[in-house]
Amino acid sequence: MVNLYSNRVYQITVHFVLITMAIAAAFPFLLLISASLTEEQTIIRNGYSLIPDQFSFDAYVYLFNQYSLILRSYGITTFITMVGTLLGLLITTLIAYPLSRNVLPFRSFLSFFVFFTLLFNGGLVPMYLVYTDLFHLKDTIWSLIIPNLLTNGFYILLMRSFFSTSIPGEIVESAYVDGASEWVIYYKIVLPLALPSLATIGLMLMISYWNDWFNGLIFINDGSLYSIQNLLNRMLSDVQYLQQNSLSGKTAVASSVPLASVRMAIAVIGVLPLIAAYPFFQKFFVKGLTIGAVKG
């Protein structure tokens, strides 16, 4: 009877903590949506609130008047997110798997070489010169993909640790005995067993590509190649500039833009597709965790 009562108290406590954490996690996003739907003067007068005193869709009307630009930027962001995530996983696993094998010559030196990139890098100016003058990637869509592919030493070390600790060497050796090549072992044995880490790193890569705006800021001048983050950032900067300077004839138009609610609407538009896609991605994520957890 005592154990039953203790279990009941434990379950109630755990559920209470989890529900509290879920509300705390959802609250900022709900406040973000609420602020984007609040009338501009109400925000200035009363600040942000979870339930708007006065609803207004002016921020979304302002943004969706430029829907063609937004849709094109969504397409570019979707492309670089998908291609960047797939290439990132391929490169990460191709480097991490050999580093996890004890038979690799200079394994410790090569691992330290990857680790060294986490501590030091060439800096912003050398990176810019390499990608623009040497590889001529400026104003190309590859400048939004390639820089993020080559600076993820943390993901490589994470994947190497997973390969070393979770994939038994006996499985690889038995595959060798059966005549399997390195590529067959990598593709048909190692990758299926690494689904949990692939799902985790793939999710981190996907989020980093979707939210990336820095590469677009320094490499992209062509407006037709703006990602959604770059486009929304430029739109916000333009409105702020026109409102703060009285040198342009467009000032009257800009002053009517609800800047406070537009900021929130921009954040909602930037993050909403990622949140909408996450439940579908989570199915594969949970499945990968389950497959990777059951062995033997």
Backbone hydrogen bonds, N-H to C=O, Kabsch-Sander energy under -0.5 kcal/mol:
donor,donor_aa,acceptor,acceptor_aa,energy
5,Y,1,M,-2.3
6,S,2,V,-2.6
7,N,3,N,-2.7
8,R,4,L,-2.1
9,V,5,Y,-2.5
10,Y,6,S,-2.6
11,Q,7,N,-2.7
12,I,8,R,-2.4
13,T,9,V,-2.6
14,V,10,Y,-2.7
15,H,11,Q,-2.8
16,F,12,I,-2.4
17,V,13,T,-2.5
18,L,14,V,-2.7
19,I,15,H,-2.7
20,T,16,F,-2.3
21,M,17,V,-2.5
22,A,18,L,-2.4
23,I,19,I,-2.4
24,A,20,T,-2.5
25,A,21,M,-2.1
26,A,22,A,-2.2
27,F,23,I,-2.2
29,F,25,A,-0.5
30,L,26,A,-2.3
31,L,27,F,-2.7
32,L,28,P,-2.0
33,I,29,F,-2.3
34,S,30,L,-2.5
35,A,31,L,-2.5
36,S,32,L,-1.9
37,L,33,I,-1.0
37,L,34,S,-0.7
38,T,35,A,-1.2
39,E,54,Q,-2.6
43,I,39,E,-1.7
44,I,40,E,-2.0
45,R,41,Q,-2.4
46,N,42,T,-3.0
47,G,42,T,-0.5
47,G,43,I,-1.9
56,S,37,L,-2.6
61,V,57,F,-2.6
62,Y,58,D,-2.6
63,L,59,A,-2.0
64,F,60,Y,-3.0
65,N,61,V,-1.0
66,Q,63,L,-1.6
67,Y,64,F,-1.2
70,I,66,Q,-1.8
71,L,67,Y,-3.0
72,R,68,S,-2.0
73,S,69,L,-2.3
74,Y,70,I,-2.4
75,G,71,L,-2.1
76,I,72,R,-2.2
77,T,73,S,-2.6
78,T,74,Y,-2.7
79,F,75,G,-2.3
80,I,76,I,-2.6
81,T,77,T,-2.1
82,M,78,T,-2.4
83,V,79,F,-2.7
84,G,80,I,-2.0
85,T,81,T,-2.0
86,L,82,M,-2.2
87,L,83,V,-2.7
88,G,84,G,-2.4
89,L,85,T,-2.3
90,L,86,L,-2.2
91,I,87,L,-2.8
92,T,88,G,-2.5
93,T,89,L,-2.4
94,L,90,L,-2.2
95,I,91,I,-1.7
96,A,92,T,-2.7
97,Y,93,T,-2.5
99,L,95,I,-1.4
100,S,96,A,-1.2
100,S,97,Y,-0.8
101,R,97,Y,-0.5
101,R,98,P,-1.3
104,L,101,R,-1.3
107,R,104,L,-1.0
110,L,106,F,-2.5
111,S,107,R,-2.2
112,F,108,S,-2.5
113,F,109,F,-2.2
114,V,110,L,-1.8
115,F,111,S,-2.5
116,F,112,F,-2.8
117,T,113,F,-0.9
117,T,114,V,-0.6
118,L,115,F,-1.5
119,L,115,F,-0.7
119,L,116,F,-0.9
120,F,116,F,-2.3
127,M,123,G,-1.7
128,Y,124,L,-2.6
129,L,125,V,-2.5
130,V,126,P,-2.6
131,Y,127,M,-2.3
132,T,128,Y,-2.0
133,D,129,L,-2.4
134,L,129,L,-1.2
134,L,130,V,-0.7
135,F,130,V,-2.2
137,L,131,Y,-3.4
139,D,219,F,-2.1
140,T,137,L,-1.4
143,S,140,T,-1.2
144,L,141,I,-1.3
145,I,142,W,-1.0
146,I,142,W,-2.6
148,N,145,I,-0.5
149,L,145,I,-0.7
149,L,146,I,-1.4
150,L,146,I,-1.1
156,I,152,N,-1.6
157,L,153,G,-2.4
158,L,154,F,-2.3
159,M,155,Y,-2.6
160,R,156,I,-2.6
161,S,157,L,-2.2
162,F,158,L,-1.8
163,F,159,M,-2.6
164,S,160,R,-2.4
165,T,161,S,-2.1
166,S,162,F,-2.6
167,I,163,F,-1.2
171,I,168,P,-0.9
172,V,168,P,-1.0
173,E,169,G,-2.5
174,S,170,E,-2.5
175,A,171,I,-1.8
176,Y,172,V,-2.0
177,V,173,E,-2.4
178,D,174,S,-1.8
179,G,176,Y,-1.7
180,A,175,A,-2.7
185,I,181,S,-2.4
186,Y,182,E,-2.6
187,Y,183,W,-2.8
188,K,184,V,-2.9
189,I,184,V,-0.5
189,I,185,I,-1.5
190,V,185,I,-2.8
191,L,186,Y,-2.1
193,L,189,I,-1.4
194,A,190,V,-1.1
194,A,191,L,-0.7
195,L,192,P,-1.0
198,L,194,A,-2.6
199,A,195,L,-2.8
200,T,196,P,-2.0
201,I,197,S,-2.8
202,G,198,L,-2.5
203,L,199,A,-1.9
204,M,200,T,-1.9
205,L,201,I,-2.8
206,M,202,G,-2.5
207,I,203,L,-2.3
208,S,204,M,-2.3
209,Y,205,L,-2.6
210,W,206,M,-2.4
211,N,207,I,-2.3
212,D,208,S,-0.7
217,L,213,W,-1.7
218,I,214,F,-1.9
219,F,215,N,-2.3
220,I,216,G,-1.5
221,N,219,F,-0.6
223,G,221,N,-0.6
225,L,222,D,-2.0
226,Y,223,G,-1.2
228,I,73,S,-0.8
231,L,227,S,-2.8
232,L,228,I,-2.3
233,N,229,Q,-2.0
234,R,230,N,-2.6
235,M,231,L,-2.6
236,L,232,L,-2.2
237,S,233,N,-2.3
238,D,234,R,-2.6
239,V,235,M,-2.0
240,Q,236,L,-2.3
241,Y,237,S,-2.5
242,L,238,D,-2.4
243,Q,239,V,-2.1
244,Q,240,Q,-1.7
245,N,241,Y,-1.0
251,T,248,S,-1.3
254,A,250,K,-2.8
255,S,251,T,-2.8
256,S,252,A,-0.7
256,S,253,V,-0.9
257,V,254,A,-1.7
259,L,257,V,-1.7
262,V,258,P,-2.4
263,R,259,L,-2.2
264,M,260,A,-1.2
265,A,261,S,-2.5
266,I,262,V,-2.7
267,A,263,R,-1.8
268,V,264,M,-2.3
269,I,265,A,-2.7
270,G,266,I,-2.2
271,V,267,A,-1.8
272,L,268,V,-2.5
275,I,271,V,-2.0
276,A,272,L,-2.7
277,A,273,P,-2.0
278,Y,274,L,-1.3
281,F,277,A,-2.0
282,Q,278,Y,-2.8
283,K,279,P,-1.0
284,F,280,F,-0.8
285,F,281,F,-2.0
286,V,282,Q,-3.3
287,K,283,K,-2.1
288,G,284,F,-2.5
289,L,285,F,-1.9
290,T,286,V,-2.3
291,I,287,K,-2.6
292,G,288,G,-2.3
293,A,289,L,-1.5
294,V,290,T,-1.4
295,K,293,A,-0.7
